Every structure is written in C-alpha cells, then in structure tokens.
Amino acid sequence: MAAPPSGNTCEALERSIRDRVPPLLTDLYQFTMAYAYWRSGRDRQPAVFELFFRDNPLGGGFSLFAGLHDCLLFLRSFRFTSNDVEFLRSVLPPTTDPAFFHYLQSLDCSEVTLRSVPEGTVVFAREPLMEVAGPLVVVQLLETSLLCLVNYASLVCSNATRFRVAAGPHRKLLEMGLRRAQGPDGGLTASRYSYIGGFDLSSNVQAGYLFGIPVAGTMAHSYVTSYNSLEEVWPRTLLAADGAPDPVDFISLTKGWLIRVCELLQADSEKIREGELAAFLSYAISYPRNFLPVIDSYSVGCSGLLNFCAVALALCELGFQPLGLRLDSGDLCRQSLDVRRVFRLCREQFSVPAFDSLIIVGTNNICEESLVELNEKENEINMVGVGTHLVTCTKQPSLGCVYKLVEVNERPKMKISEDPKKTTVPGRKDIYRLADSEGHPFLDLVCLAVEPPPQSGEPLSCYPLGSDHSSLVVTPAAVTCLRQEVFVQGQITHPLCSAAETRAKVQHSVWTLHHGHTRLQDPDPYTVALSEKLHSLMTEIQEGGSNKKNFLLAN
C-alpha cells in the first residue's frame, strides 16, 4: 500500500497545477472580453459566476462533484508572467492598448471568493456546484480553466462510482487504464478520481506517489512469453520463509509438485508449456511473497493453471503464501469456477490451507455491463481490473459543465433561452439537502443567499426544476447546507482532503441515497427545487423586470 503524500509530494501537486494549468490554458475569447471590460471601465465590477451541469451523466440518476482540490491550487497560483503577456501581445489585435498588457500582470485571485459543494459530494443536474465571485475581468478569465479541472474529474469519478455500484461493495476493483487514457494528464486524473469514486487500487505508480493511492501489479503476457525453457531460470534456488540457511532447489521441488498436480487432475503433461513454467518459477524466486501470475498466455486448462498450482504448492512448502492468479481472456466466469475447483482439490488432496485464500483477478476489456453480469452469474472472481471503459468514459465523453454569469453589481443576471434546460437561474444562492427520517436525501433546495435556511420539521413550498410552475410542499426531517466558503482573498480557507479522505466521503454520500436513485438503469429521478423567492425572481426577470436593482431587498 502506498504511503500518504509527504510535504514534498504536496509541493509537487501544486507545482504540477502551475505547470499543467497556467493562466494561458484558456480560450482566446476570454482575453478579448477581458480587454473590452477593461476598455469600458467595467473590469472591477463585482460579479458572480456559477458552475453546473445540465444533465446527469451516463444515463444515471446522479453525479459526483470532483476537481475542487485542483481548482483551489489553480486559484492560489493564478498570475500572468512576462512570457505569458508577451505571447498575448502577439495574438491579440495590434490595435490593443499596450497598457492592457501591463494591467494583466497585476491580476491575481486576491479578491476572489469561491463557495463550493464539498468535493466527493453526490450532486444533480442544474444545481450550482461552485460560485465564483470577484472582479468581473478576473472571474471571467477563470472560466475555461475551472471547467477543464471539474468536467473530466467529475465525469470519471461518477463513472468509477457506477462501476463500484455494479460490482457491489465487496469485490475489489483495480484501475489499470493509464495506457488507454487520453494522454498523460488524462491518465493521471483518471487514476486519482477513479480511486476517489470507489476503486481500491491503481496500476499507476505516479498516482500512488502523488496521491497516496494503493498500487498493484505483477506481470504481463510478455514476461511469460519471453521464456522458452527451464535453463533460463536463474537463480535456481530459494531460501525457505523460516530463514533456514540452506537454499532449496526450487526447480526440482516444483517439478515434483507438477507431477502430483497432473496426476490429481489427470492432465496431459505433454501439453504443458515449459517456457511458461520457467517464467512462473523465475518470478516466484524473485517475489516469493507476491506471486500472482497471468495464466492465459497459452492455455488456462492445459498449461497455465497446472504450472501455477505447481509453483504455488512449492512456495507453500517453503512457508510462503502465494497471492493468486489473473485471468485475461475467454469466459472469465466459467474459468474462475474451474480454477476455484482445482484450488479446492489441491487444498484437500495435499492438505494446503493456503489454497483457500488464493484470489482470482479478472481482466478482459471489462465494462459496466460486465460487472453487472458478474453479479448475475456464478463466478469466483475476487478482484476485477478495469481500463479502457473506465478512463475513457466510453458511454459519455464529457459531463458538459457550464459556467454562467448570475450577478453583476448586485443585480441578478439570467440567460433566457427557448430551450428550458439552457435557461439559467439568477442571483447568488445557497443549496440545502433535505433528508427524510431515515437519513436518506430526497430533495435539494436552491435558495437565494439572502433567504433564511429551511428548518427541519417545518413544511416548505418549493418549485421543482422543469415542473412548469407546479409547486410542492415538503417537510424535511434533517437539513444540510451544501455550500462551503473554501477560498477567500487569495487563501484556501478549508482544509484540503487527501484522496483517501475524499473517497470515504464519496462512499458515504452514495450509499445514503435511496436505492432507486443509484440504480444503473432507469433510476428514480431526484428532485432539485427552487425556493418560492427564487422562483419569483426567475418569473420577474422572464416577464421583463430583469434589472430591478433592489428586487432582492424588496422581497
């Protein structure tokens, strides 16, 4: 298991953010708008933007909010270098006032406030996840970078959680998608947020170093196929686990066990691949306490399983505990049953209790449906490795987060669209999660920030989003405010959580939902609703009273 990140790795994380997400990692129109704001004298007007997504991803009933940790580090390091400014001078129109470039170098996030849902929280479509307030030009320039940091992190975290739901709470999940990810940064992000979303292990060593994620891995098919004969095994001896001084001829010991295994299983020894046996022997001599080979490089039944059992029994005789084996092709469920049957036969015939605890790892282009099938079919697979379908989010390539203006100079702002889903909700807000008497959330209430919070045990009237003005009366047994002030005056004001701590939050957040909301197919819709005052504000703006400065105070 990897150790928690040290102070050096925490510094490496922040340095990584500065390197990967500099202020120039944005769209050009952010700078053209910034210049126009500055020329018109509006650059310092107080403004508020909100970040949210419009539809729950992957056909599900919920999402996970992730990426906040990186957003906070990005805000803390946000500033333009002289090289940044010189490049902008070369790409903006030549008529741009030179004073603007000097102005850019004075910008930072010392006047920015970020209020956010905690990282790792279950969230739903159209509720504001982050509120970014500050000088108009600065919070405008932050848009693309914040979206980049939240969109993929939240999507892959949500995808990982769906895999966890499909697998159930007990089967181990190994993320192994680095080689299939969209570039190095995509691979590292996927490893981190797959772990946060519910995976137990990762094959990604850099993710283990930076984020304290437990890492795992043994051998590939190339290691097995690189051997041809037993003559290639070196060294050929192994000391027993009890520290006895005399080395044991491990090859001869294993050959004896192989004869006994073939007799037990009535197997044809002529079909056994000597190169495969040599690979297993060499690896076991190198790692006698971590023996977990892949056994389908040739034939599971005719060679791989027999060779594994022989080497594993030899290790047991010397006092070591083999870990298990990996299946990587074919019908994993059927093969796992055959493998477990052979394990039990060896345990009984040779009186080797260690064979009861051997694990079977399945890896073979696993997708969400594969995990559902594993739960429906009889099998003996203890751990599943997932790569491509996890890190590339093949069902949905983007979460689709957006960043919309909701207030300028204390005036609520609203985008009105013929598509109701693209109509934004104006004004500064708070979000409250309402739970029933059993602790299950059933409704998220979005209120104006100036409103008093809802109270447990008191009925309230609200308007579900997308309900065509139909109101709903609910009485919560418990109320939780989801908004936290996490960044103020250039400083992070809420402790940054480790990946393991955020992972624990995710599991608690997901498993408190009603089963109907976490169902992978046709989930029950979760209600996000507006308070009466917020609904009235939307109606007022849509009917033409959009710029009444004192509307919030008057109501």
C-alpha positions as CSV (number, residue, x, y, z in Angstrom):
1,M,0.0,0.0,0.0
2,A,1.3,3.5,-0.9
3,A,2.1,5.9,1.9
4,P,0.2,9.2,2.3
5,P,1.6,12.1,0.3
6,S,4.5,13.8,2.1
7,G,5.2,17.5,2.2
8,N,7.4,17.1,-0.9
9,T,4.6,15.4,-2.8
10,C,2.1,18.2,-1.8
11,E,4.5,20.7,-3.2
12,A,4.8,18.6,-6.3
13,L,1.0,18.7,-6.7
14,E,0.9,22.4,-6.5
15,R,3.8,22.7,-8.9
16,S,2.0,20.3,-11.2
17,I,-1.1,22.5,-11.3
18,R,1.0,25.6,-12.1
19,D,2.7,23.7,-14.9
20,R,-0.4,22.0,-16.3
21,V,-2.9,24.8,-15.8
22,P,-1.3,28.1,-16.3
23,P,-3.5,31.2,-17.0
24,L,-3.0,30.8,-20.7
25,L,-4.7,27.4,-20.7
26,T,-8.0,29.1,-21.7
27,D,-10.0,30.2,-24.7
28,L,-8.8,33.3,-26.6
29,Y,-12.2,35.0,-26.3
30,Q,-11.7,35.2,-22.5
31,F,-8.9,37.8,-23.3
32,T,-10.9,39.6,-25.9
33,M,-13.7,40.0,-23.4
34,A,-11.3,41.0,-20.7
35,Y,-9.9,43.7,-22.9
36,A,-13.4,45.0,-23.7
37,Y,-14.3,45.0,-20.0
38,W,-11.1,46.9,-19.2
39,R,-11.5,49.5,-22.0
40,S,-15.1,50.3,-20.9
41,G,-14.1,50.6,-17.2
42,R,-16.1,47.6,-16.1
43,D,-13.3,45.3,-15.2
44,R,-13.6,45.8,-11.4
45,Q,-17.4,45.5,-11.2
46,P,-18.3,42.8,-8.7
47,A,-19.6,39.7,-10.5
48,V,-20.6,36.2,-9.7
49,F,-20.5,33.1,-11.9
50,E,-21.8,29.6,-11.2
51,L,-20.5,26.2,-12.5
52,F,-23.0,23.4,-13.0
53,F,-24.0,20.7,-15.5
54,R,-27.4,20.3,-17.2
55,D,-28.0,16.5,-17.3
56,N,-26.9,13.7,-15.0
57,P,-24.2,11.7,-16.8
58,L,-24.0,8.2,-18.2
59,G,-27.8,7.7,-18.1
60,G,-27.8,7.7,-14.3
61,G,-29.6,9.5,-11.6
62,F,-26.7,11.4,-10.0
63,S,-23.1,12.6,-10.4
64,L,-20.1,13.1,-8.1
65,F,-18.5,16.5,-7.8
66,A,-14.7,16.3,-8.2
67,G,-11.8,18.6,-9.1
68,L,-12.2,21.2,-6.3
69,H,-8.8,20.4,-4.9
70,D,-7.1,21.3,-8.1
71,C,-9.3,24.3,-8.6
72,L,-8.1,25.7,-5.3
73,L,-4.5,25.2,-6.1
74,F,-5.1,26.8,-9.5
75,L,-6.7,29.9,-7.9
76,R,-3.9,30.3,-5.4
77,S,-1.2,30.3,-8.2
78,F,-3.1,32.3,-10.8
79,R,-1.0,35.1,-12.2
80,F,0.5,36.1,-15.6
81,T,4.2,36.0,-16.3
82,S,6.0,38.3,-18.6
83,N,6.3,35.5,-21.1
84,D,2.5,35.0,-20.9
85,V,1.9,38.6,-21.6
86,E,4.3,38.8,-24.5
87,F,2.6,35.9,-26.2
88,L,-0.8,37.5,-25.7
89,R,0.6,40.7,-27.3
90,S,1.4,38.6,-30.4
91,V,-2.0,37.0,-30.8
92,L,-4.4,39.9,-29.8
93,P,-5.1,42.5,-32.5
94,P,-2.3,45.0,-32.9
95,T,-4.7,47.9,-32.0
96,T,-4.8,46.5,-28.4
97,D,-3.8,49.3,-26.0
98,P,-0.3,48.4,-24.6
99,A,-1.4,49.4,-21.1
100,F,-3.7,46.4,-21.1
101,F,-0.8,44.0,-21.1
102,H,0.7,45.8,-18.0
103,Y,-2.7,45.5,-16.4
104,L,-2.8,41.8,-16.9
105,Q,0.4,41.3,-15.0
106,S,-1.2,42.9,-12.0
107,L,-4.1,40.4,-11.8
108,D,-4.4,37.6,-9.3
109,C,-7.2,36.0,-7.2
110,S,-6.7,38.0,-4.1
111,E,-10.2,39.4,-4.4
112,V,-11.9,36.2,-5.5
113,T,-14.2,34.2,-3.2
114,L,-15.1,30.6,-4.0
115,R,-18.1,28.9,-2.4
116,S,-18.5,25.3,-3.3
117,V,-20.2,21.9,-2.7
118,P,-17.6,19.7,-0.9
119,E,-15.5,17.6,-3.1
120,G,-16.8,14.0,-3.3
121,T,-20.5,15.0,-2.8
122,V,-23.3,13.4,-4.8
123,V,-24.8,16.2,-6.9
124,F,-27.5,16.5,-9.5
125,A,-28.3,18.3,-12.7
126,R,-28.7,22.1,-12.8
127,E,-27.7,22.8,-9.2
128,P,-24.8,25.2,-8.8
129,L,-21.7,23.3,-7.7
130,M,-19.3,26.3,-7.4
131,E,-19.9,30.0,-7.0
132,V,-17.0,32.2,-8.1
133,A,-17.3,35.9,-7.0
134,G,-14.8,38.7,-7.6
135,P,-13.8,41.5,-10.1
136,L,-15.6,40.8,-13.4
137,V,-12.5,40.6,-15.5
138,V,-10.8,38.1,-13.2
139,V,-13.7,35.7,-12.7
140,Q,-14.3,35.8,-16.4
141,L,-10.7,34.8,-17.1
142,L,-11.1,31.8,-14.7
143,E,-13.9,30.2,-16.7
144,T,-12.3,27.8,-19.1
145,S,-9.6,26.5,-16.6
146,L,-12.1,25.8,-13.9
147,L,-14.4,23.9,-16.3
148,C,-11.4,21.9,-17.6
149,L,-10.5,20.9,-14.0
150,V,-14.0,20.0,-13.0
151,N,-15.5,18.4,-16.1
152,Y,-13.4,15.3,-16.6
153,A,-12.6,14.8,-12.9
154,S,-16.4,14.7,-12.0
155,L,-17.2,12.5,-15.0
156,V,-14.6,9.8,-14.4
157,C,-15.3,9.9,-10.7
158,S,-19.0,9.4,-11.5
159,N,-18.1,6.6,-13.9
160,A,-16.0,4.9,-11.3
161,T,-18.8,5.1,-8.8
162,R,-21.1,3.4,-11.3
163,F,-18.6,0.6,-11.6
164,R,-18.5,0.3,-7.8
165,V,-22.3,0.1,-7.7
166,A,-22.3,-2.5,-10.4
167,A,-19.6,-4.5,-8.6
168,G,-21.2,-4.3,-5.2
169,P,-19.4,-3.2,-2.0
170,H,-17.2,-6.2,-1.5
171,R,-15.5,-7.1,-4.8
172,K,-12.1,-5.4,-5.2
173,L,-11.6,-3.0,-8.2
174,L,-8.3,-2.3,-9.8
175,E,-7.9,0.7,-12.2
176,M,-5.5,-0.1,-14.9
177,G,-6.3,2.4,-17.7
178,L,-3.2,4.5,-18.0
179,R,-2.1,3.1,-21.3
180,R,-5.6,3.7,-22.8
181,A,-6.2,7.2,-21.4
182,Q,-6.3,10.5,-23.3
183,G,-2.7,11.5,-22.7
184,P,-0.5,11.5,-19.6
185,D,-2.6,14.1,-17.8
186,G,-5.8,12.3,-18.6
187,G,-4.3,9.1,-17.3
188,L,-3.2,10.6,-14.0
189,T,-6.5,12.4,-13.5
190,A,-8.4,9.1,-14.2
191,S,-6.3,7.2,-11.7
192,R,-6.9,9.7,-9.0
193,Y,-10.6,10.2,-9.5
194,S,-11.3,6.5,-10.1
195,Y,-9.9,5.8,-6.7
196,I,-12.0,8.6,-5.2
197,G,-15.0,7.2,-7.0
198,G,-14.6,3.8,-5.3
199,F,-11.8,1.8,-6.9
200,D,-9.5,0.1,-4.4
201,L,-6.2,0.1,-6.3
202,S,-4.4,1.5,-9.3
203,S,-1.6,0.3,-11.6
204,N,-0.4,3.9,-12.0
205,V,2.8,4.3,-10.0
206,Q,2.8,8.1,-10.3
207,A,-0.7,8.3,-8.9
208,G,0.5,6.3,-6.0
209,Y,3.4,8.7,-5.4
210,L,1.3,11.9,-5.7
211,F,-2.0,10.9,-4.2
212,G,-1.2,8.0,-1.8
213,I,-3.3,5.6,-3.8
214,P,-2.5,1.9,-3.2
215,V,-0.8,0.5,-6.3
216,A,-0.8,-3.1,-7.6
217,G,0.7,-5.1,-10.5
218,T,2.7,-8.2,-11.2
219,M,3.4,-9.4,-14.8
220,A,2.2,-9.1,-18.4
221,H,2.0,-11.8,-21.1
222,S,5.3,-10.5,-22.5
223,Y,7.1,-11.7,-19.3
224,V,5.6,-15.2,-19.7
225,T,6.3,-15.5,-23.4
226,S,9.9,-14.2,-23.0
227,Y,10.9,-17.6,-21.5
228,N,11.5,-20.7,-23.5
229,S,12.9,-23.3,-21.2
230,L,13.9,-24.1,-17.6
231,E,17.5,-23.5,-18.4
232,E,16.7,-19.7,-18.5
233,V,15.7,-19.7,-14.8
234,W,18.3,-18.0,-12.6
235,P,18.8,-18.2,-9.7
236,R,17.5,-21.7,-9.4
237,T,17.3,-21.8,-5.6
238,L,15.2,-20.2,-2.9
239,L,15.6,-19.9,0.8
240,A,12.6,-21.0,3.0
241,A,10.5,-18.4,4.7
242,D,11.6,-19.5,8.1
243,G,15.2,-18.4,7.4
244,A,16.8,-21.8,7.2
245,P,20.3,-21.3,5.9
246,D,20.3,-23.9,3.1
247,P,18.9,-22.9,-0.2
248,V,16.4,-25.2,-1.8
249,D,16.5,-26.3,-5.4
250,F,13.2,-24.6,-6.3
251,I,13.0,-26.0,-9.8
252,S,13.3,-29.6,-8.7
253,L,10.8,-29.0,-5.9
254,T,8.3,-27.5,-8.4
255,K,8.8,-30.3,-10.9
256,G,7.8,-32.8,-8.2
257,W,4.7,-30.9,-7.4
258,L,3.8,-30.6,-11.1
259,I,3.8,-34.4,-11.5
260,R,1.5,-34.7,-8.5
261,V,-0.9,-32.0,-9.8
262,C,-1.0,-33.6,-13.3
263,E,-1.9,-37.0,-11.6
264,L,-4.6,-35.3,-9.5
265,L,-6.2,-33.6,-12.4
266,Q,-5.5,-36.4,-14.9
267,A,-3.8,-33.8,-17.1
268,D,-1.6,-34.5,-20.1
269,S,1.9,-33.2,-19.1
270,E,2.9,-33.1,-22.8
271,K,0.7,-30.0,-23.3
272,I,2.4,-28.0,-20.5
273,R,4.5,-25.1,-21.8
274,E,7.9,-25.2,-20.3
275,G,8.6,-21.5,-21.1
276,E,5.5,-20.6,-19.1
277,L,6.7,-22.7,-16.1
278,A,10.1,-21.1,-16.4
279,A,8.5,-17.6,-16.2
280,F,6.4,-18.5,-13.2
281,L,9.5,-20.0,-11.4
282,S,11.7,-17.0,-12.1
283,Y,9.0,-14.6,-10.9
284,A,8.3,-16.7,-7.8
285,I,12.0,-16.8,-6.9
286,S,12.1,-13.0,-7.2
287,Y,8.9,-12.4,-5.4
288,P,8.0,-15.4,-3.2
289,R,5.6,-13.3,-1.1
290,N,3.9,-11.6,-4.1
291,F,3.2,-14.4,-6.6
292,L,0.3,-13.6,-8.8
293,P,0.9,-14.5,-12.5
294,V,-1.3,-14.2,-15.5
295,I,-2.1,-17.8,-16.6
296,D,-3.7,-17.5,-20.1
297,S,-0.7,-16.7,-22.2
298,Y,-1.2,-20.2,-23.8
299,S,-4.0,-22.3,-22.4
300,V,-5.5,-22.0,-18.9
301,G,-6.6,-25.6,-18.5
302,C,-3.8,-27.4,-20.3
303,S,-0.8,-25.3,-19.1
304,G,-1.3,-22.1,-17.1
305,L,-3.4,-23.5,-14.2
306,L,-1.2,-26.6,-13.8
307,N,2.0,-24.5,-13.8
308,F,0.6,-22.1,-11.3
309,C,-0.5,-24.8,-8.9
310,A,2.9,-26.5,-9.0
311,V,4.8,-23.3,-8.3
312,A,2.3,-22.2,-5.6
313,L,2.5,-25.6,-3.9
314,A,6.2,-25.4,-3.9
315,L,6.1,-21.9,-2.3
316,C,3.7,-23.1,0.3
317,E,6.0,-26.0,1.2
318,L,8.7,-23.4,1.9
319,G,6.4,-21.4,4.1
320,F,5.3,-18.6,1.6
321,Q,1.7,-17.6,0.9
322,P,1.0,-17.1,-2.9
323,L,-1.5,-14.4,-3.7
324,G,-3.4,-15.9,-6.6
325,L,-3.6,-15.6,-10.3
326,R,-5.0,-13.4,-13.1
327,L,-7.4,-14.4,-16.0
328,D,-7.3,-12.1,-19.0
329,S,-9.3,-13.8,-21.8
330,G,-12.2,-16.0,-22.5
331,D,-15.2,-16.7,-20.3
332,L,-14.0,-15.3,-17.0
333,C,-16.9,-16.6,-15.0
334,R,-16.6,-20.2,-16.2
335,Q,-12.8,-20.2,-16.0
336,S,-12.9,-18.8,-12.4
337,L,-15.2,-21.7,-11.4
338,D,-12.8,-24.2,-12.9
339,V,-9.8,-22.5,-11.2
340,R,-11.5,-22.5,-7.8
341,R,-12.5,-26.2,-8.2
342,V,-8.8,-27.0,-8.8
343,F,-7.8,-24.9,-5.8
344,R,-10.1,-26.9,-3.6
345,L,-8.9,-30.2,-4.9
346,C,-5.3,-29.2,-4.2
347,R,-6.2,-27.9,-0.7
348,E,-8.0,-31.2,0.1
349,Q,-5.6,-33.7,-1.6
350,F,-2.4,-32.0,-0.4
351,S,-3.6,-30.5,2.9
352,V,-2.5,-27.0,1.9
353,P,-4.8,-24.5,3.7
354,A,-3.2,-21.6,1.9
355,F,-5.0,-22.5,-1.2
356,D,-8.3,-21.4,0.4
357,S,-7.2,-17.8,0.4
358,L,-5.9,-17.6,-3.2
359,I,-7.6,-14.8,-5.1
360,I,-8.7,-14.7,-8.7
361,V,-8.3,-11.5,-10.7
362,G,-10.3,-11.0,-13.9
363,T,-9.2,-8.5,-16.6
364,N,-10.6,-8.6,-20.1
365,N,-12.0,-5.3,-21.5
366,I,-14.3,-5.0,-18.5
367,C,-17.2,-2.6,-18.8
368,E,-20.1,-1.7,-16.5
369,E,-22.3,-4.4,-18.1
370,S,-19.5,-7.0,-17.4
371,L,-19.7,-6.2,-13.7
372,V,-23.5,-6.5,-13.7
373,E,-23.1,-9.9,-15.4
374,L,-20.6,-11.0,-12.8
375,N,-23.2,-10.3,-10.1
376,E,-25.8,-12.3,-12.0
377,K,-23.7,-15.3,-13.0
378,E,-22.0,-17.8,-10.7
379,N,-18.2,-17.0,-10.5
380,E,-15.3,-17.0,-8.2
381,I,-13.6,-13.7,-9.2
382,N,-12.4,-11.7,-6.2
383,M,-10.9,-8.7,-8.0
384,V,-11.6,-7.0,-11.3
385,G,-9.2,-4.9,-13.3
386,V,-10.8,-2.2,-15.5
387,G,-9.1,0.0,-18.0
388,T,-10.5,1.4,-21.3
389,H,-14.2,1.7,-20.4
390,L,-13.4,3.4,-17.1
391,V,-10.8,6.1,-18.0
392,T,-12.2,7.0,-21.4
393,C,-15.9,7.1,-20.2
394,T,-17.0,5.4,-23.4
395,K,-20.7,5.8,-22.6
396,Q,-20.3,9.6,-22.4
397,P,-17.2,11.5,-23.3
398,S,-18.0,14.8,-21.5
399,L,-20.0,15.9,-18.5
400,G,-20.9,19.2,-20.1
401,C,-20.3,21.6,-17.2
402,V,-21.0,25.2,-17.9
403,Y,-20.0,28.5,-16.2
404,K,-22.7,31.2,-16.3
405,L,-23.0,34.7,-15.0
406,V,-25.6,35.1,-12.3
407,E,-24.9,38.6,-10.8
408,V,-23.1,41.9,-11.7
409,N,-23.1,44.9,-9.4
410,E,-25.5,43.0,-7.1
411,R,-28.0,42.8,-9.9
412,P,-29.2,39.2,-10.8
413,K,-28.4,38.1,-14.3
414,M,-30.2,35.4,-16.2
415,K,-29.8,33.8,-19.6
416,I,-33.2,33.2,-21.1
417,S,-33.5,30.5,-23.8
418,E,-36.1,28.8,-25.9
419,D,-34.6,25.6,-24.6
420,P,-35.7,25.5,-20.9
421,K,-32.5,23.5,-20.0
422,K,-30.4,26.4,-21.2
423,T,-32.2,29.0,-19.1
424,T,-30.1,29.9,-16.1
425,V,-31.1,30.6,-12.5
426,P,-30.2,34.1,-11.5
427,G,-28.7,35.5,-8.3
428,R,-26.4,34.3,-5.5
429,K,-27.7,31.2,-3.9
430,D,-27.3,28.5,-1.2
431,I,-28.1,24.8,-1.6
432,Y,-29.7,22.7,1.1
433,R,-30.0,18.9,1.1
434,L,-33.3,17.7,2.7
435,A,-33.4,14.2,4.2
436,D,-36.2,12.0,5.5
437,S,-36.4,10.5,9.0
438,E,-34.1,7.6,7.9
439,G,-31.4,9.9,6.8
440,H,-32.0,9.5,3.0
441,P,-31.8,12.7,0.9
442,F,-34.9,13.2,-1.1
443,L,-34.7,16.9,-2.4
444,D,-32.1,19.6,-2.9
445,L,-33.4,23.1,-2.4
446,V,-31.8,26.0,-4.1
447,C,-32.5,29.3,-2.4
448,L,-31.4,32.9,-2.7
449,A,-28.4,33.6,-0.4
450,V,-30.3,36.3,1.4
451,E,-33.0,33.8,2.5
452,P,-33.1,32.2,5.9
453,P,-32.3,28.4,5.7
454,P,-35.1,25.9,5.8
455,Q,-35.7,24.2,9.1
456,S,-36.1,20.6,9.9
457,G,-39.6,19.6,10.9
458,E,-41.1,22.7,9.2
459,P,-43.1,22.4,5.9
460,L,-41.9,24.5,3.0
461,S,-43.2,25.2,-0.5
462,C,-40.8,24.9,-3.5
463,Y,-40.8,24.6,-7.3
464,P,-39.1,21.5,-8.8
465,L,-36.9,22.5,-11.8
466,G,-38.7,21.6,-15.0
467,S,-42.1,21.2,-13.4
468,D,-43.9,24.0,-15.4
469,H,-44.6,26.2,-12.3
470,S,-46.1,23.4,-10.2
471,S,-45.3,23.8,-6.5
472,L,-44.5,21.1,-4.0
473,V,-44.8,21.1,-0.2
474,V,-42.2,19.0,1.7
475,T,-41.2,18.7,5.4
476,P,-37.6,17.6,5.9
477,A,-36.5,15.6,8.9
478,A,-32.9,17.0,8.5
479,V,-31.4,19.8,6.6
480,T,-27.7,20.2,5.4
481,C,-26.2,23.2,3.8
482,L,-24.0,22.1,0.9
483,R,-22.2,25.3,0.3
484,Q,-18.8,26.0,1.9
485,E,-16.6,29.0,1.6
486,V,-13.3,27.5,0.5
487,F,-11.3,30.3,-1.0
488,V,-11.2,33.9,0.3
489,Q,-8.7,36.8,-0.5
490,G,-6.2,34.6,-2.2
491,Q,-6.2,31.9,0.5
492,I,-7.6,28.4,0.8
493,T,-9.8,28.5,3.8
494,H,-11.0,24.9,4.0
495,P,-8.5,22.0,4.6
496,L,-7.6,20.1,1.5
497,C,-8.5,16.5,1.8
498,S,-6.4,13.5,0.7
499,A,-7.7,11.2,-2.0
500,A,-8.5,8.6,0.7
501,E,-10.5,11.1,2.7
502,T,-12.4,12.2,-0.3
503,R,-13.0,8.6,-1.3
504,A,-14.6,7.9,2.1
505,K,-16.9,11.0,1.6
506,V,-18.0,9.6,-1.8
507,Q,-18.9,6.2,-0.4
508,H,-20.9,7.8,2.4
509,S,-22.6,10.2,0.1
510,V,-23.6,7.5,-2.4
511,W,-24.7,4.8,0.0
512,T,-27.0,7.2,1.9
513,L,-29.1,7.7,-1.3
514,H,-32.2,5.6,-1.8
515,H,-31.5,2.6,-4.0
516,G,-33.8,3.9,-6.7
517,H,-31.6,6.9,-7.2
518,T,-28.4,4.8,-7.6
519,R,-29.9,2.2,-9.9
520,L,-27.8,2.0,-13.0
521,Q,-30.7,1.6,-15.4
522,D,-33.9,3.7,-15.3
523,P,-33.1,5.4,-11.9
524,D,-35.7,7.3,-10.0
525,P,-35.3,11.0,-10.6
526,Y,-34.0,13.1,-7.8
527,T,-35.8,16.4,-7.2
528,V,-33.9,19.7,-7.4
529,A,-36.2,22.6,-6.5
530,L,-36.2,26.3,-6.2
531,S,-37.5,28.3,-3.2
532,E,-40.5,30.4,-3.7
533,K,-38.5,33.6,-3.7
534,L,-36.0,32.3,-6.2
535,H,-38.9,31.1,-8.4
536,S,-40.5,34.5,-8.2
537,L,-37.2,36.2,-9.2
538,M,-37.0,34.0,-12.3
539,T,-40.5,34.8,-13.2
540,E,-39.9,38.5,-12.7
541,I,-36.9,38.5,-15.0
542,Q,-38.6,36.5,-17.6
543,E,-41.5,38.9,-17.7
544,G,-39.3,41.9,-18.2
545,G,-38.3,43.2,-14.8
546,S,-34.7,41.9,-15.1
547,N,-32.8,44.9,-13.9
548,K,-34.6,46.0,-10.7
549,K,-31.6,46.5,-8.5
550,N,-33.5,46.3,-5.2
551,F,-35.5,43.3,-6.1
552,L,-33.7,41.0,-3.6
553,L,-34.1,43.5,-0.8
554,A,-37.7,44.3,-1.6
555,N,-38.6,40.6,-1.4
